[in-house]
């Protein structure tokens, strides 16, 4: 059993913890998830309770028990990318809607969340070839999610 140092963000309801740089906080979470994805690992259980802040102010992803290695094919198809990553992307984006309220201590603007979703999807899509990149855009992901 791992000892938990620091505290989960779900325990900070109503507190202003990152009022000076909420965007930096969100970008750090996106960076951590992006590093995992670049290594072929998906978290599969990301929410406010699994993102912790250490006493030194470092952001840590917790509960990797659901994490899995994604076997990346040499030529990943649009369907494969969406199947492997869309659930995690939506979890991150939807968790951030919840987290922003903790960060700012007030209700957040939803436009920032939309921009963050675009940034997350764009960072993952940007690593693939030009043809696939053209086919896989935000509208495609939304359309496939509704199927």
DSSP file (Angstrom, degrees, kcal/mol; ACC not computed):
  #  RESIDUE AA STRUCTURE BP1 BP2  ACC     N-H-->O    O-->H-N    N-H-->O    O-->H-N    TCO  KAPPA ALPHA  PHI   PSI    X-CA   Y-CA   Z-CA
    1    1 A X              0   0    0      0, 0.0     2,-0.3     0, 0.0     0, 0.0   0.000 360.0 360.0 360.0 133.6    0.0    0.0    0.0
    2    2 A X        -     0   0    0      1,-0.0     2,-0.4     0, 0.0     0, 0.0  -0.638 360.0-126.4 -84.2 139.1    1.3    3.4   -0.9
    3    3 A X        -     0   0    0     -2,-0.3     2,-0.6     1,-0.0    -1,-0.0  -0.715  23.3-132.8 -83.3 134.0    1.4    6.1    1.7
    4    4 A X        -     0   0    0     -2,-0.4     2,-0.4     2,-0.0    -1,-0.0  -0.777  23.2-173.8 -92.8 118.5   -0.4    9.2    0.6
    5    5 A X        +     0   0    0     -2,-0.6     2,-0.3     2,-0.1    47,-0.0  -0.933  57.2  16.2-110.9 137.6    1.5   12.4    1.2
    6    6 A X  S    S-     0   0    0     -2,-0.4     2,-0.3    48,-0.1    48,-0.2  -0.695  93.1 -78.5  99.2-159.5   -0.2   15.7    0.5
    7    7 A X  E     -A   53   0A   0     46,-1.4    46,-2.1    -2,-0.3     2,-0.1  -0.998  32.3-109.4-148.0 147.0   -3.9   16.1    0.0
    8    8 A X  E >   -A   52   0A   0     -2,-0.3     3,-1.6    44,-0.2    44,-0.2  -0.433  27.4-124.6 -74.0 149.4   -6.5   15.4   -2.8
    9    9 A X  G >  S+     0   0    0     42,-2.1     3,-1.7    39,-1.2    40,-0.2   0.732 105.8  71.8 -68.2 -21.1   -8.0   18.4   -4.4
   10   10 A X  G 3  S+     0   0    0     38,-0.6     3,-0.5     1,-0.3    -1,-0.3   0.669  90.6  61.4 -68.9 -12.9  -11.5   17.2   -3.6
   11   11 A X  G <  S+     0   0    0     -3,-1.6    -1,-0.3     1,-0.2    -2,-0.2   0.391  91.0  70.2 -89.3   3.9  -10.8   18.1    0.0
   12   12 A X    X   +     0   0    0     -3,-1.7     3,-2.5    -4,-0.1    -1,-0.2   0.082  64.6 162.2-109.1  23.1  -10.3   21.8   -0.8
   13   13 A X  T 3  S+     0   0    0     -3,-0.5     3,-0.1     1,-0.3    89,-0.1  -0.159  71.8   4.2 -52.3 128.6  -13.9   22.7   -1.6
   14   14 A X  T 3  S+     0   0    0      1,-0.3     2,-0.3    87,-0.1    -1,-0.3   0.394 101.6 121.1  80.4  -2.7  -14.4   26.5   -1.6
   15   15 A X    <   -     0   0    0     -3,-2.5     2,-0.9    91,-0.0    90,-0.4  -0.714  62.8-131.1 -96.4 145.7  -10.7   27.3   -0.9
   16   16 A X        +     0   0    0     -2,-0.3    87,-0.2     1,-0.2    88,-0.2  -0.830  42.2 153.3 -92.2 106.5   -8.6   29.5   -3.2
   17   17 A X  S    S+     0   0    0     -2,-0.9    -1,-0.2    85,-0.8    86,-0.1   0.707  75.0  22.5-107.4 -24.8   -5.4   27.5   -3.7
   18   18 A X  S >  S+     0   0    0     85,-1.3     3,-0.5    84,-0.2     7,-0.2  -0.198  71.4 139.1-133.7  44.2   -4.2   28.7   -7.1
   19   19 A X  T 3  S+     0   0    0      1,-0.2     3,-0.3     2,-0.2    -1,-0.1   0.759  73.1  54.1 -65.7 -23.1   -5.8   32.1   -7.5
   20   20 A X  T 3  S+     0   0    0      1,-0.2    -1,-0.2    -3,-0.1     3,-0.1   0.831 127.3  11.8 -79.3 -31.6   -2.6   33.6   -8.9
   21   21 A X    <>  +     0   0    0     -3,-0.5     4,-1.7     1,-0.1    -1,-0.2  -0.398  64.4 152.8-146.4  64.0   -2.1   31.0  -11.7
   22   22 A X  H  > S+     0   0    0     -3,-0.3     4,-2.2     1,-0.2     5,-0.2   0.877  80.9  53.8 -63.8 -35.5   -5.1   28.7  -12.3
   23   23 A X  H  > S+     0   0    0      1,-0.2     4,-2.8     2,-0.2    -1,-0.2   0.908 105.9  52.9 -65.1 -40.5   -4.2   28.2  -16.0
   24   24 A X  H  > S+     0   0    0      1,-0.2     4,-1.9     2,-0.2    -1,-0.2   0.881 108.4  51.4 -60.0 -38.5   -0.7   27.1  -15.0
   25   25 A X  H  X S+     0   0    0     -4,-1.7     4,-1.7     2,-0.2    -2,-0.2   0.934 111.6  45.7 -63.6 -47.3   -2.2   24.6  -12.7
   26   26 A X  H  X S+     0   0    0     -4,-2.2     4,-2.4     1,-0.2    -2,-0.2   0.899 111.4  52.6 -64.1 -40.3   -4.4   23.2  -15.4
   27   27 A X  H  X S+     0   0    0     -4,-2.8     4,-2.4     1,-0.2    -1,-0.2   0.859 106.0  54.4 -65.1 -33.9   -1.6   23.1  -17.9
   28   28 A X  H  X S+     0   0    0     -4,-1.9     4,-2.3     2,-0.2    -1,-0.2   0.901 108.7  48.2 -65.9 -40.3    0.6   21.1  -15.4
   29   29 A X  H  X S+     0   0    0     -4,-1.7     4,-2.5     2,-0.2     5,-0.2   0.939 112.5  48.6 -63.0 -45.8   -2.2   18.5  -15.1
   30   30 A X  H  X S+     0   0    0     -4,-2.4     4,-2.7     1,-0.2    -2,-0.2   0.882 110.1  52.6 -61.2 -38.1   -2.4   18.3  -18.9
   31   31 A X  H  X S+     0   0    0     -4,-2.4     4,-2.4     2,-0.2    -1,-0.2   0.913 109.1  48.7 -64.6 -42.9    1.4   18.0  -19.1
   32   32 A X  H  X S+     0   0    0     -4,-2.3     4,-1.9     2,-0.2    -2,-0.2   0.926 114.2  45.1 -63.2 -44.8    1.4   15.1  -16.6
   33   33 A X  H  X S+     0   0    0     -4,-2.5     4,-2.5     1,-0.2    -2,-0.2   0.909 112.1  53.2 -64.9 -41.0   -1.4   13.3  -18.5
   34   34 A X  H  X S+     0   0    0     -4,-2.7     4,-2.6    -5,-0.2    -2,-0.2   0.883 106.9  51.9 -60.7 -40.1    0.4   14.0  -21.8
   35   35 A X  H  X S+     0   0    0     -4,-2.4     4,-1.1     2,-0.2    -1,-0.2   0.912 109.9  49.3 -63.3 -41.8    3.7   12.5  -20.5
   36   36 A X  H ><>S+     0   0    0     -4,-1.9     5,-2.8     1,-0.2     3,-0.6   0.943 112.6  47.3 -61.6 -46.2    1.8    9.4  -19.5
   37   37 A X  H ><5S+     0   0    0     -4,-2.5     3,-1.7     1,-0.2    -2,-0.2   0.875 106.6  57.2 -63.9 -37.4    0.2    9.2  -23.0
   38   38 A X  H 3<5S+     0   0    0     -4,-2.6    -1,-0.2     1,-0.3    -2,-0.2   0.770 107.1  50.0 -65.8 -23.0    3.5    9.8  -24.7
   39   39 A X  T <<5S-     0   0    0     -4,-1.1    -1,-0.3    -3,-0.6    -2,-0.2   0.399 124.5-106.8 -90.5   1.3    4.8    6.7  -22.8
   40   40 A X  T < 5S+     0   0    0     -3,-1.7    30,-4.5     1,-0.3     2,-0.4   0.745  79.0 129.6  81.2  23.7    1.8    4.7  -24.0
   41   41 A X  E   < -C   69   0B   0     -5,-2.8     2,-0.4    28,-0.3    -1,-0.3  -0.927  41.3-160.9-115.3 134.6    0.1    4.7  -20.6
   42   42 A X  E     -C   68   0B   0     26,-2.7    26,-2.0    -2,-0.4    43,-0.0  -0.932  11.8-150.6-110.9 140.4   -3.5    5.7  -19.9
   43   43 A X        -     0   0    0     -2,-0.4    23,-0.2    24,-0.2    -1,-0.1   0.928  18.3-171.4 -73.7 -47.0   -4.5    6.7  -16.3
   44   44 A X  S    S+     0   0    0     23,-0.1    -1,-0.1     1,-0.1    20,-0.0   0.459  70.8  55.8  69.7   4.7   -8.2    5.5  -16.7
   45   45 A X        +     0   0    0     18,-0.1     2,-0.6     5,-0.1    -1,-0.1  -0.109  66.7 154.1-156.7  49.2   -9.4    7.0  -13.4
   46   46 A X        +     0   0    0      3,-0.1     2,-0.3    42,-0.1    49,-0.1  -0.736  15.2 126.6 -92.9 122.8   -8.6   10.7  -13.3
   47   47 A X  S >  S-     0   0    0     -2,-0.6     3,-2.0    48,-0.1     4,-0.2  -0.925  72.9 -76.5-157.6 177.4  -10.7   13.0  -11.2
   48   48 A X  G >  S+     0   0    0      1,-0.3   -39,-1.2    -2,-0.3     3,-1.1   0.803 126.0  55.3 -55.0 -34.6  -10.3   15.6   -8.4
   49   49 A X  G 3  S+     0   0    0      1,-0.2    -1,-0.3   -40,-0.2    -3,-0.1   0.676 106.0  52.5 -73.5 -16.3   -9.6   13.0   -5.7
   50   50 A X  G <  S+     0   0    0     -3,-2.0    12,-3.4    12,-0.1     2,-0.5   0.217  94.9  77.7-104.9  13.5   -6.8   11.4   -7.8
   51   51 A X  E <   - B   0  61A   0     -3,-1.1   -42,-2.1    10,-0.2     2,-0.3  -0.989  67.3-175.3-119.2 120.6   -4.9   14.7   -8.3
   52   52 A X  E     -AB   8  60A   0      8,-3.2     8,-2.7    -2,-0.5     2,-0.5  -0.803  23.0-143.0-119.6 157.7   -3.0   15.8   -5.2
   53   53 A X  E     -AB   7  59A   0    -46,-2.1   -46,-1.4    -2,-0.3     6,-0.2  -0.983  22.2-142.5-117.3 121.8   -1.0   18.7   -4.2
   54   54 A X    >   -     0   0    0      4,-2.8     3,-1.9    -2,-0.5   -48,-0.1  -0.271  30.5-102.7 -76.7 169.5    2.1   18.0   -2.0
   55   55 A X  T 3  S+     0   0    0      1,-0.3    -1,-0.1     2,-0.1   -49,-0.0   0.768 124.7  57.1 -62.6 -24.5    3.2   20.3    0.8
   56   56 A X  T 3  S-     0   0    0      2,-0.1    -1,-0.3     1,-0.0    -2,-0.0   0.424 123.1-106.2 -86.4   1.2    5.9   21.6   -1.6
   57   57 A X  S <  S+     0   0    0     -3,-1.9     2,-0.3     1,-0.3    -2,-0.1   0.590  71.6 143.2  87.5  11.3    3.2   22.6   -4.1
   58   58 A X        -     0   0    0      1,-0.0    -4,-2.8     2,-0.0     2,-0.4  -0.626  48.4-128.7 -85.1 144.1    3.9   19.8   -6.6
   59   59 A X  E     -B   53   0A   0     -2,-0.3     2,-0.4    -6,-0.2    -6,-0.2  -0.786  29.1-174.0 -92.6 133.6    1.0   18.3   -8.5
   60   60 A X  E     -B   52   0A   0     -8,-2.7    -8,-3.2    -2,-0.4     2,-0.5  -0.984  22.1-135.1-131.3 137.0    0.8   14.5   -8.3
   61   61 A X  E     -B   51   0A   0     -2,-0.4   -10,-0.2   -10,-0.2     2,-0.2  -0.809  31.3-165.7 -89.6 129.8   -1.4   12.0  -10.1
   62   62 A X        +     0   0    0    -12,-3.4   -12,-0.1    -2,-0.5   -58,-0.0  -0.548  50.8  41.1-109.0 173.7   -2.7    9.3   -7.7
   63   63 A X    >   +     0   0    0     -2,-0.2     3,-0.5     1,-0.1    -1,-0.2   0.965  48.6 171.7  54.7  71.0   -4.3    5.9   -8.0
   64   64 A X  G >   +     0   0    0      1,-0.2     3,-1.1    -3,-0.1    -1,-0.1   0.203  46.8 109.1 -89.9  15.5   -2.6    4.3  -10.9
   65   65 A X  G 3  S+     0   0    0      1,-0.3    -1,-0.2   -20,-0.1    -2,-0.1   0.788  82.8  43.3 -64.3 -26.4   -4.3    1.0  -10.2
   66   66 A X  G <  S+     0   0    0     -3,-0.5    -1,-0.3   -23,-0.2    -2,-0.1   0.461  87.8 121.2 -95.3  -2.2   -6.5    1.4  -13.3
   67   67 A X    <   -     0   0    0     -3,-1.1     2,-0.3   -22,-0.1   -24,-0.2  -0.312  41.9-172.5 -64.3 144.3   -3.6    2.6  -15.5
   68   68 A X  E     -C   42   0B   0    -26,-2.0   -26,-2.7     2,-0.0     2,-0.5  -0.969  27.8-114.2-138.0 151.4   -2.9    0.5  -18.6
   69   69 A X  E     -C   41   0B   0     -2,-0.3     2,-0.6   -28,-0.2   -28,-0.3  -0.742  30.1-143.0 -82.0 129.8   -0.3    0.3  -21.3
   70   70 A X        -     0   0    0    -30,-4.5     2,-0.9    -2,-0.5    14,-0.0  -0.854   9.3-136.9 -95.1 121.9   -1.8    1.2  -24.6
   71   71 A X        -     0   0    0     -2,-0.6     2,-0.6     1,-0.0   -31,-0.1  -0.700  22.6-152.7 -79.2 109.3   -0.3   -0.9  -27.4
   72   72 A X        -     0   0    0     -2,-0.9    -1,-0.0     4,-0.0     4,-0.0  -0.743   6.1-139.0 -90.4 118.3    0.2    1.7  -30.1
   73   73 A X    >   -     0   0    0     -2,-0.6     3,-0.6     1,-0.1    -1,-0.0  -0.306  24.0-111.3 -69.8 160.0    0.1    0.3  -33.7
   74   74 A X  T 3  S+     0   0    0      1,-0.3     2,-0.5     2,-0.0    -1,-0.1   0.882 115.6  27.3 -60.0 -38.8    2.6    1.5  -36.3
   75   75 A X  T 3  S-     0   0    0     53,-0.0    -1,-0.3    54,-0.0     2,-0.1  -0.774  88.8-156.3-123.2  85.6   -0.2    3.3  -38.1
   76   76 A X    <   -     0   0    0     -3,-0.6     2,-0.2    -2,-0.5    -4,-0.0  -0.373  10.1-138.4 -66.5 136.6   -2.9    4.2  -35.6
   77   77 A X     >  -     0   0    0      1,-0.1     4,-2.4    -2,-0.1     5,-0.2  -0.482  22.1-111.0 -88.4 163.6   -6.3    4.6  -37.0
   78   78 A X  H  > S+     0   0    0      1,-0.2     4,-2.4     2,-0.2     5,-0.2   0.911 120.5  52.0 -57.7 -43.7   -8.8    7.3  -36.0
   79   79 A X  H  > S+     0   0    0      1,-0.2     4,-2.5     2,-0.2    -1,-0.2   0.901 108.9  50.0 -61.9 -41.6  -11.0    4.7  -34.4
   80   80 A X  H  > S+     0   0    0      2,-0.2     4,-2.5     1,-0.2     5,-0.2   0.922 110.7  49.1 -63.9 -44.5   -8.1    3.3  -32.4
   81   81 A X  H  X S+     0   0    0     -4,-2.4     4,-2.7     1,-0.2     5,-0.5   0.936 113.6  45.6 -61.5 -47.3   -7.0    6.7  -31.1
   82   82 A X  H  X S+     0   0    0     -4,-2.4     4,-2.2     1,-0.2     5,-0.4   0.924 113.2  50.4 -63.4 -43.7  -10.5    7.6  -30.0
   83   83 A X  H  < S+     0   0    0     -4,-2.5     4,-0.3    -5,-0.2    -1,-0.2   0.905 117.4  39.6 -60.7 -42.3  -11.1    4.2  -28.4
   84   84 A X  H  < S+     0   0    0     -4,-2.5     4,-0.2    -5,-0.2    -2,-0.2   0.863 132.0  18.0 -77.3 -36.5   -7.8    4.4  -26.4
   85   85 A X  H  X S+     0   0    0     -4,-2.7     4,-2.4    -5,-0.2     5,-0.2   0.656  97.9  82.4-116.5 -17.2   -7.8    8.0  -25.4
   86   86 A X  H  X S+     0   0    0     -4,-2.2     4,-2.5    -5,-0.5     5,-0.2   0.890  92.6  52.2 -65.8 -37.3  -11.3    9.7  -25.7
   87   87 A X  H  > S+     0   0    0     -5,-0.4     4,-2.1    -4,-0.3    -1,-0.2   0.928 112.6  45.6 -62.1 -42.8  -12.6    8.4  -22.3
   88   88 A X  H  > S+     0   0    0     -4,-0.2     4,-2.8     2,-0.2    -1,-0.2   0.902 111.4  52.4 -67.1 -39.6   -9.5    9.8  -20.5
   89   89 A X  H  X S+     0   0    0     -4,-2.4     4,-2.8     1,-0.2     5,-0.2   0.924 111.3  46.3 -61.9 -43.8   -9.7   13.1  -22.3
   90   90 A X  H  X S+     0   0    0     -4,-2.5     4,-2.8     2,-0.2     5,-0.3   0.875 111.6  52.2 -67.8 -35.4  -13.3   13.6  -21.4
   91   91 A X  H  X S+     0   0    0     -4,-2.1     4,-2.7    -5,-0.2     5,-0.2   0.939 111.9  46.1 -63.5 -46.0  -12.5   12.6  -17.8
   92   92 A X  H  X S+     0   0    0     -4,-2.8     4,-2.4     2,-0.2    -2,-0.2   0.956 115.7  45.6 -60.0 -50.8   -9.7   15.1  -17.6
   93   93 A X  H  X S+     0   0    0     -4,-2.8     4,-1.3     1,-0.2    -2,-0.2   0.917 116.5  44.2 -61.9 -44.4  -11.8   17.9  -19.2
   94   94 A X  H  X S+     0   0    0     -4,-2.8     4,-1.1     1,-0.2    -1,-0.2   0.860 112.6  52.2 -70.9 -34.1  -14.9   17.2  -17.1
   95   95 A X  H  X S+     0   0    0     -4,-2.7     4,-2.8    -5,-0.3     3,-0.3   0.886 105.4  56.1 -65.3 -38.0  -12.7   16.9  -13.9
   96   96 A X  H  X S+     0   0    0     -4,-2.4     4,-2.7     1,-0.2    -1,-0.2   0.837  99.3  59.5 -65.6 -31.1  -11.2   20.2  -14.7
   97   97 A X  H  X S+     0   0    0     -4,-1.3     4,-0.7     1,-0.2    -1,-0.2   0.909 112.3  40.6 -60.3 -39.2  -14.6   21.8  -14.8
   98   98 A X  H  X S+     0   0    0     -4,-1.1     4,-0.8    -3,-0.3     3,-0.4   0.888 115.3  51.2 -72.6 -41.5  -15.0   20.6  -11.2
   99   99 A X  H >X S+     0   0    0     -4,-2.8     4,-2.5     1,-0.2     3,-0.7   0.841  97.3  66.0 -68.6 -34.2  -11.4   21.5  -10.3
  100  100 A X  H 3X S+     0   0    0     -4,-2.7     4,-2.8     1,-0.3     6,-0.4   0.882  96.8  56.8 -57.6 -37.8  -11.6   25.1  -11.6
  101  101 A X  H 3X S+     0   0    0     -4,-0.7     4,-1.4    -3,-0.4     5,-0.4   0.874 109.9  45.0 -61.8 -35.8  -14.1   25.9   -8.9
  102  102 A X  H << S+     0   0    0     -4,-0.8   -85,-0.8    -3,-0.7   -84,-0.2   0.888 112.7  51.5 -71.8 -39.9  -11.6   24.8   -6.3
  103  103 A X  H  < S+     0   0    0     -4,-2.5   -85,-1.3     1,-0.2   -86,-0.4   0.936 122.6  28.6 -63.5 -47.7   -8.7   26.6   -7.9
  104  104 A X  H  < S-     0   0    0     -4,-2.8    -1,-0.2     2,-0.3    -2,-0.2   0.651  97.4-129.7 -90.5 -17.0  -10.5   29.9   -8.1
  105  105 A X  S  < S+     0   0    0     -4,-1.4     2,-0.3   -90,-0.4    -3,-0.2   0.672  83.7  65.4  73.7  15.2  -12.8   29.5   -5.1
  106  106 A X  S    S-     0   0    0     -5,-0.4    -2,-0.3    -6,-0.4    -1,-0.3  -0.926 101.7 -62.7-154.6 173.5  -15.7   30.5   -7.3
  107  107 A X        -     0   0    0     -2,-0.3     2,-0.2    -3,-0.1    -6,-0.0  -0.425  57.7-132.2 -66.4 140.6  -17.7   29.3  -10.4
  108  108 A X        -     0   0    0    -11,-0.2     2,-0.5    -2,-0.1    -1,-0.1  -0.510  15.1-104.7 -96.4 161.0  -15.5   29.1  -13.5
  109  109 A X    >>  -     0   0    0     -2,-0.2     3,-0.8     1,-0.1     4,-0.7  -0.734  22.7-146.2 -81.7 128.3  -16.0   30.3  -17.0
  110  110 A X  H 3> S+     0   0    0     -2,-0.5     4,-2.0     1,-0.2     5,-0.1   0.709  91.5  72.8 -70.9 -20.1  -16.8   27.4  -19.3
  111  111 A X  H 3> S+     0   0    0      1,-0.2     4,-2.1     2,-0.2    -1,-0.2   0.868  93.9  53.7 -62.3 -35.9  -14.9   29.0  -22.2
  112  112 A X  H <> S+     0   0    0     -3,-0.8     4,-2.1     1,-0.2    -1,-0.2   0.875 106.6  52.5 -65.5 -36.5  -11.6   28.2  -20.6
  113  113 A X  H  X S+     0   0    0     -4,-0.7     4,-2.5     2,-0.2    -2,-0.2   0.913 107.5  51.0 -65.1 -42.4  -12.6   24.6  -20.2
  114  114 A X  H  X S+     0   0    0     -4,-2.0     4,-2.2     1,-0.2    -2,-0.2   0.920 110.4  49.7 -60.6 -42.9  -13.4   24.4  -23.9
  115  115 A X  H  X S+     0   0    0     -4,-2.1     4,-2.2     1,-0.2    -1,-0.2   0.884 110.0  50.9 -62.8 -38.8  -10.0   25.9  -24.8
  116  116 A X  H  X S+     0   0    0     -4,-2.1     4,-2.7     2,-0.2    -1,-0.2   0.904 107.7  52.3 -67.1 -40.5   -8.3   23.3  -22.5
  117  117 A X  H  X S+     0   0    0     -4,-2.5     4,-2.6     1,-0.2     5,-0.3   0.929 110.0  49.6 -58.4 -44.2  -10.2   20.5  -24.2
  118  118 A X  H  X S+     0   0    0     -4,-2.2     4,-2.8     1,-0.2    -2,-0.2   0.913 111.1  49.5 -60.4 -42.7   -9.0   21.8  -27.5
  119  119 A X  H  X S+     0   0    0     -4,-2.2     4,-2.2     2,-0.2    -2,-0.2   0.908 111.8  47.6 -65.0 -42.2   -5.4   22.0  -26.2
  120  120 A X  H  X S+     0   0    0     -4,-2.7     4,-1.7     2,-0.2    -2,-0.2   0.955 115.9  43.3 -64.2 -50.1   -5.5   18.4  -24.8
  121  121 A X  H  X S+     0   0    0     -4,-2.6     4,-2.8     1,-0.2     5,-0.2   0.920 113.7  52.8 -62.0 -43.4   -6.9   16.9  -28.0
  122  122 A X  H  X S+     0   0    0     -4,-2.8     4,-2.3    -5,-0.3    -1,-0.2   0.879 106.5  52.5 -60.6 -40.0   -4.5   19.0  -30.1
  123  123 A X  H  < S+     0   0    0     -4,-2.2     4,-0.4     2,-0.2    -1,-0.2   0.877 113.8  42.5 -65.9 -37.3   -1.5   17.8  -28.2
  124  124 A X  H >< S+     0   0    0     -4,-1.7     3,-1.0     1,-0.2    -2,-0.2   0.923 116.7  46.6 -74.1 -44.1   -2.3   14.2  -28.7
  125  125 A X  H >< S+     0   0    0     -4,-2.8     3,-2.1     1,-0.2    -2,-0.2   0.843  99.6  70.1 -66.6 -33.2   -3.4   14.5  -32.3
  126  126 A X  T 3< S+     0   0    0     -4,-2.3    -1,-0.2     1,-0.3    -2,-0.2   0.690  87.7  65.1 -62.6 -18.8   -0.3   16.6  -33.2
  127  127 A X  T <  S+     0   0    0     -3,-1.0    -1,-0.3    -4,-0.4     2,-0.2   0.560  91.4  81.2 -81.4  -5.6    2.0   13.6  -32.8
  128  128 A X  S <  S-     0   0    0     -3,-2.1   -53,-0.0     1,-0.2     5,-0.0  -0.504  92.0 -76.9 -99.8 169.5    0.4   11.7  -35.8
  129  129 A X     >  -     0   0    0     -2,-0.2     4,-2.8     1,-0.1     5,-0.2  -0.081  44.6-105.6 -62.6 160.7    0.9   12.0  -39.5
  130  130 A X  H  > S+     0   0    0      1,-0.2     4,-2.0     2,-0.2     5,-0.2   0.868 117.1  50.8 -56.1 -43.6   -0.5   14.9  -41.6
  131  131 A X  H  > S+     0   0    0      1,-0.2     4,-1.5     2,-0.2    -1,-0.2   0.931 114.6  42.5 -64.7 -45.6   -3.3   12.8  -43.2
  132  132 A X  H  > S+     0   0    0      1,-0.2     4,-2.6     2,-0.2    -1,-0.2   0.889 111.4  56.7 -66.8 -38.1   -4.5   11.4  -39.9
  133  133 A X  H  < S+     0   0    0     -4,-2.8    -1,-0.2     1,-0.2    -2,-0.2   0.877 105.7  51.0 -60.8 -38.1   -4.2   14.8  -38.3
  134  134 A X  H  < S+     0   0    0     -4,-2.0    -1,-0.2    -5,-0.2    -2,-0.2   0.883 114.4  43.7 -66.3 -37.6   -6.5   16.3  -40.9
  135  135 A X  H  < S+     0   0    0     -4,-1.5     2,-1.0     1,-0.2    -2,-0.2   0.845 106.2  64.3 -76.9 -34.4   -9.1   13.6  -40.3
  136  136 A X     <  +     0   0    0     -4,-2.6     2,-0.2    -5,-0.1    -1,-0.2  -0.770  68.3 137.2 -99.7  98.9   -9.0   13.6  -36.5
  137  137 A X     >  -     0   0    0     -2,-1.0     4,-2.2    -3,-0.1     3,-0.2  -0.724  69.2 -85.5-128.7-179.3  -10.1   16.9  -35.2
  138  138 A X  H  > S+     0   0    0     -2,-0.2     4,-2.4     1,-0.2     5,-0.2   0.887 125.7  52.3 -58.6 -42.1  -12.4   18.1  -32.4
  139  139 A X  H  > S+     0   0    0      1,-0.2     4,-2.5     2,-0.2    -1,-0.2   0.874 108.1  52.1 -64.2 -36.5  -15.6   17.7  -34.5
  140  140 A X  H  > S+     0   0    0     -3,-0.2     4,-2.9     2,-0.2     5,-0.2   0.926 109.2  49.3 -64.1 -44.2  -14.6   14.2  -35.4
  141  141 A X  H  X S+     0   0    0     -4,-2.2     4,-2.3     1,-0.2    -2,-0.2   0.921 112.0  48.6 -62.3 -43.0  -14.1   13.2  -31.8
  142  142 A X  H  X S+     0   0    0     -4,-2.4     4,-1.3     2,-0.2    -1,-0.2   0.921 112.8  48.4 -61.7 -42.7  -17.4   14.8  -30.8
  143  143 A X  H  X S+     0   0    0     -4,-2.5     4,-0.5     1,-0.2     3,-0.3   0.918 112.9  46.9 -64.6 -43.9  -19.2   12.9  -33.7
  144  144 A X  H >< S+     0   0    0     -4,-2.9     3,-0.9     1,-0.2    -1,-0.2   0.858 107.4  57.6 -67.0 -34.5  -17.6    9.6  -32.7
  145  145 A X  H 3< S+     0   0    0     -4,-2.3    -1,-0.2     1,-0.2    -2,-0.2   0.840 103.7  53.3 -64.5 -32.0  -18.4   10.1  -29.1
  146  146 A X  H 3<        0   0    0     -4,-1.3    -1,-0.2    -3,-0.3    -2,-0.2   0.631 360.0 360.0 -78.2 -13.3  -22.1   10.4  -30.0
  147  147 A X    <<        0   0    0     -3,-0.9    -1,-0.2    -4,-0.5    -2,-0.1   0.482 360.0 360.0 -69.9 360.0  -22.1    7.1  -31.9
